[in-house]
């Protein structure tokens, strides 16, 4: 996976995940205690300890080591978190845009000395209970992380990752498959034209349909032109075909060496076991070298520079005539200067983030694309600075299940250039130093603005304008490149290409012997789920509130769900916009700037989102509503609930100009997300006609919503839309049909209960006698939670479910014509709800099809970046492909997958692996903030989840064959198709398709 972008990640970007699950100090931090016993100079399995440091603000102990023989660096973060993470990082500094580090990242995962089978990385996804597995190519490093909660699984994955990185096969056919190749359109017919194929080639063609990526990539290339940052590490589609297999192998030899490596482990597993395995399986086989991968310092300019570039027009963006992007970039100090980087990260946020920033006031609200020059005369208000420091404090306390991944991503850029990762993690020290500098020098920040922005000659102004012929020009350049390559071939070359194409296809079709790979067994999976203790009480005498006592590290998490079942049909499309702007227009006595400031000062964020919640037992029944969620430090709970009270009781819908700004920003954000999430949009569209909930989901979050927002943003007068919001408010912002949940430590629950009671008591009721707009509303009590005790008369949560007895599913095929060079394909089939015994079989079947058929057919053979099948909680079975050079051929592959499953062409080992993959998702760690959420939103009790778990264990070969025929066979269930991508001659001639 390629990560683009010019900006070094800062604390506010990387630590949004907050602290991990180990804040349960009352249990004793045994992992930290073990780490503290280590001494500087102590030798362990070929490593020497160089530093042991407690970092109390993150509840961890850091141990820094170096490998005696090779010089490899190692950082271990000991913490009481069961979700343990490993990552291996190499400094990779290419000097051309052939994408050699990106192609190498893909190819090393295709087989190694110890594990020579094809594609062990993807096969381990189904032989493991990993909570994360991936690889990333950044501009100057490549990172290989995984995480798991199982010690045996950790050792298995570590073995595969070490062997892949240090001893890969790097076979030529794997390079052809993953990187690029010349191949006949039909590999079995040498008379068909030669064309470019390859997974990375197609991935990067898809990546460069995203105008934001194009802009950020050019900004980096032009701002830092002297070395590796002047090229595209992921590869430019026109340069990737210049990469040779020999160059790939040479890059591995010089960059993938322990002397150029940084090892990282995190969590509660013992460090010594990791060191022993890494030494024995990898590092003992190497001697130290000088890697020569350091990046020289960029030479500063003596005067500013300007560049202009072009991109394709965004057909989904608002006001297509105004699609010029302008950016100003500055060269800043070295990333290894930890405190200066911390200060500049905060300064950047002060300058550009939120409606109180100078950038927002001067540029966004003006509606003009003018130059931005920071006003260094005024400085920043104390509350702005305090809000930013509060954000850091709450992010350190907020608990995430992927904290290890957040930490390795946070330290990677600095550590890559020999910065001190431990110093980087000592956020408390940096905050204290920052406060001290401000106290000593009130002009501290203004001086930084002057030094790095106002008086900095190394300044780049980059402008990007839309060119309506951009796509045609890129296609023409690709055709010229192809012609050049083909014309240089001799008849012998062409014959070899044909033969290698057949060889690759044969290899891709062969059954693989994976017995060399380590694997967990189904018997390694826990048979039962841990129970979550919940209590339900009534607030203000009538509103049910679910309380969940959890080790939340001094943070309180609040949610409220309000039903939308009385909302008129014509207002439904505007609910997402209502949710988006509700916390940004002002409330009570606060204007929108003051409101933004209070949210930053008193909370970790306040979110409002439309939700469509499927029923567990009926496909045509669902709940629609709005979810309000926020969290805060326990000392700020009364202030947070007061903010919610003001938002519910006296929201402001008068700021028309600010509303216009918010609409344009929302429309642009949605439009920018389509290229990266095309397969999700295709799936949502395909579900539209299969269930009543699917239709509403398309209205709320599909392409219909993208286009609606574009049309609103294009309006000269948005007043007519703004006037709809108070009407929506009448149906949402009251206590009727509301339920709340609160997660906090046991000590905080009593005070929290009073704060929620006060909030609910301040709310009004809905208008009496308001009727449901849908045909029928069913009241469904939520099952009692496991082990839950209640007070105040054992209240029950009741969901207002909507059902439509007249609904009839029907097939629809939709092609959204978009200026992409690749396709995103989705096909949805109506199957079985969550409590139906067949749901478990279909869930296992989806993983089985993905791993054993679709991955081979669509990714390996077809060259798509991704493909697979999944079963949603809503009972819809979805086939999808992502950044796919094919469309109708992929739909044929979906049909072949069904035939494959119906014929039972899989083994018991395949079934067991599919179950492992399913359980890795089912048993993914849940943060304290989210425990009990399934019960609160979906009415899923622990008993229902345990019953489903037992059905997953029991799924048999016969079950899988039966459900593949019963639900997925032709003519069995209603299905719909959707496609996002370029013009398609076959589809254009087919009257069964609707073109949009």
HELIX and SHEET records of a PDB file:
HELIX    1   1 UNK A   11  UNK A   14  1                                   4    
HELIX    2   2 UNK A   15  UNK A   17  5                                   3    
HELIX    3   3 UNK A   25  UNK A   27  5                                   3    
HELIX    4   4 UNK A   30  UNK A   36  1                                   7    
HELIX    5   5 UNK A   56  UNK A   58  5                                   3    
HELIX    6   6 UNK A  100  UNK A  107  1                                   8    
HELIX    7   7 UNK A  108  UNK A  110  5                                   3    
HELIX    8   8 UNK A  120  UNK A  124  1                                   5    
HELIX    9   9 UNK A  151  UNK A  166  1                                  16    
HELIX   10  10 UNK A  172  UNK A  178  1                                   7    
HELIX   11  11 UNK A  199  UNK A  207  1                                   9    
HELIX   12  12 UNK A  211  UNK A  223  1                                  13    
HELIX   13  13 UNK A  228  UNK A  230  5                                   3    
HELIX   14  14 UNK A  237  UNK A  240  1                                   4    
HELIX   15  15 UNK A  245  UNK A  255  1                                  11    
HELIX   16  16 UNK A  258  UNK A  260  5                                   3    
HELIX   17  17 UNK A  271  UNK A  281  1                                  11    
HELIX   18  18 UNK A  283  UNK A  285  5                                   3    
HELIX   19  19 UNK A  338  UNK A  352  1                                  15    
HELIX   20  20 UNK A  358  UNK A  359  1                                   2    
HELIX   21  21 UNK A  360  UNK A  364  3                                   5    
HELIX   22  22 UNK A  382  UNK A  397  1                                  16    
HELIX   23  23 UNK A  403  UNK A  416  1                                  14    
HELIX   24  24 UNK A  421  UNK A  425  1                                   5    
HELIX   25  25 UNK A  427  UNK A  440  1                                  14    
HELIX   26  26 UNK A  444  UNK A  449  1                                   6    
HELIX   27  27 UNK A  450  UNK A  454  3                                   5    
HELIX   28  28 UNK A  470  UNK A  487  1                                  18    
HELIX   29  29 UNK A  491  UNK A  509  1                                  19    
HELIX   30  30 UNK A  522  UNK A  524  5                                   3    
HELIX   31  31 UNK A  569  UNK A  574  5                                   6    
HELIX   32  32 UNK A  575  UNK A  581  1                                   7    
HELIX   33  33 UNK A  592  UNK A  602  1                                  11    
HELIX   34  34 UNK A  634  UNK A  636  5                                   3    
HELIX   35  35 UNK A  637  UNK A  649  1                                  13    
HELIX   36  36 UNK A  656  UNK A  674  1                                  19    
HELIX   37  37 UNK A  678  UNK A  687  1                                  10    
HELIX   38  38 UNK A  692  UNK A  701  1                                  10    
HELIX   39  39 UNK A  703  UNK A  713  1                                  11    
HELIX   40  40 UNK A  719  UNK A  732  1                                  14    
HELIX   41  41 UNK A  746  UNK A  761  1                                  16    
HELIX   42  42 UNK A  837  UNK A  849  1                                  13    
HELIX   43  43 UNK A  850  UNK A  861  3                                  12    
HELIX   44  44 UNK A  888  UNK A  902  1                                  15    
HELIX   45  45 UNK A  908  UNK A  922  1                                  15    
HELIX   46  46 UNK A  933  UNK A  938  1                                   6    
HELIX   47  47 UNK A  942  UNK A  954  1                                  13    
HELIX   48  48 UNK A  957  UNK A  968  1                                  12    
HELIX   49  49 UNK A  985  UNK A  989  1                                   5    
SHEET    1   A 8 UNK A  43  UNK A  44  0                                        
SHEET    2   A 8 UNK A  47  UNK A  55 -1                                        
SHEET    3   A 8 UNK A  60  UNK A  67 -1                                        
SHEET    4   A 8 UNK A  73  UNK A  78 -1                                        
SHEET    5   A 8 UNK A 261  UNK A 267  1                                        
SHEET    6   A 8 UNK A  84  UNK A  91 -1                                        
SHEET    7   A 8 UNK A 141  UNK A 148 -1                                        
SHEET    8   A 8 UNK A 132  UNK A 133 -1                                        
SHEET    1   B 8 UNK A  43  UNK A  44  0                                        
SHEET    2   B 8 UNK A  47  UNK A  55 -1                                        
SHEET    3   B 8 UNK A  60  UNK A  67 -1                                        
SHEET    4   B 8 UNK A  73  UNK A  78 -1                                        
SHEET    5   B 8 UNK A 261  UNK A 267  1                                        
SHEET    6   B 8 UNK A  84  UNK A  91 -1                                        
SHEET    7   B 8 UNK A 141  UNK A 148 -1                                        
SHEET    8   B 8 UNK A 136  UNK A 137 -1                                        
SHEET    1   C 2 UNK A 181  UNK A 184  0                                        
SHEET    2   C 2 UNK A 194  UNK A 197 -1                                        
SHEET    1   D 3 UNK A 305  UNK A 311  0                                        
SHEET    2   D 3 UNK A 459  UNK A 466  1                                        
SHEET    3   D 3 UNK A 325  UNK A 330 -1                                        
SHEET    1   E 6 UNK A 535  UNK A 539  0                                        
SHEET    2   E 6 UNK A 543  UNK A 549 -1                                        
SHEET    3   E 6 UNK A 738  UNK A 744  1                                        
SHEET    4   E 6 UNK A 555  UNK A 563 -1                                        
SHEET    5   E 6 UNK A 621  UNK A 633 -1                                        
SHEET    6   E 6 UNK A 606  UNK A 614 -1                                        
SHEET    1   F 7 UNK A 535  UNK A 539  0                                        
SHEET    2   F 7 UNK A 543  UNK A 549 -1                                        
SHEET    3   F 7 UNK A 738  UNK A 744  1                                        
SHEET    4   F 7 UNK A 555  UNK A 563 -1                                        
SHEET    5   F 7 UNK A 621  UNK A 633 -1                                        
SHEET    6   F 7 UNK A 798  UNK A 803 -1                                        
SHEET    7   F 7 UNK A 776  UNK A 781 -1                                        
SHEET    1   G 6 UNK A 866  UNK A 871  0                                        
SHEET    2   G 6 UNK A 876  UNK A 884 -1                                        
SHEET    3   G 6 UNK A 823  UNK A 830 -1                                        
SHEET    4   G 6 UNK A 975  UNK A 981 -1                                        
SHEET    5   G 6 UNK A 813  UNK A 817  1                                        
SHEET    6   G 6 UNK A 993  UNK A 995  1                                        
END                                                                             
